[in-house]
Amino acid sequence: MGPSFCVDCLEEALGVHGKPEIFNTDQGSQFTSAAFTGVLQREEIAIRMDGHGRALDNIFVERLWRSLKYEDVYLKGYGTVAELTIGLTQYFAFYHGERAHQALGKRTPNAVYADATGGGASIPDRFGGATTGQRCCAASEAIDVA
């Protein structure tokens, strides 16, 4: 994979969701390219890359993608982007709302989030009242619950 696809996705994400404080990637050539890191530097976003042999840095997201592939994508073999989009939406609803997670004491992420017993990352509302996007929705739900 060359850097142009990743740069385009990064630019689109920044335009839609704003800029994060830190951007973490692995050391793939698309992420270490001057084109990709240049966008992050231009936007004054701190760049963090997993060090060689630091597999645990991304263990949570790597485990998520493994689960997604083996529990859904490989089994269903989506034929179109539209089918994939619907399938991923359904899988993540299942993953968060129905699938028990060993690391969460056999509870779902939604249940842990709802009763604030899981620890994990806090989700600050940096979107100034926007009403779309996962982090924004989670931040507004946290405000509503409090």
Secondary structure as GFF3:
##gff-version 3
##sequence-region A 1 146
A	DSSP	alpha_helix	3	17	.	.	.	ID=ss1
A	DSSP	beta_strand	22	25	.	.	.	ID=ss2
A	DSSP	alpha_helix	29	32	.	.	.	ID=ss3
A	DSSP	alpha_helix	34	42	.	.	.	ID=ss4
A	DSSP	beta_strand	46	49	.	.	.	ID=ss5
A	DSSP	three_ten_helix	55	58	.	.	.	ID=ss6
A	DSSP	alpha_helix	59	68	.	.	.	ID=ss7
A	DSSP	pi_helix	69	73	.	.	.	ID=ss8
A	DSSP	alpha_helix	74	76	.	.	.	ID=ss9
A	DSSP	alpha_helix	81	97	.	.	.	ID=ss10
A	DSSP	three_ten_helix	102	104	.	.	.	ID=ss11
A	DSSP	alpha_helix	109	114	.	.	.	ID=ss12
A	DSSP	alpha_helix	134	145	.	.	.	ID=ss13
###
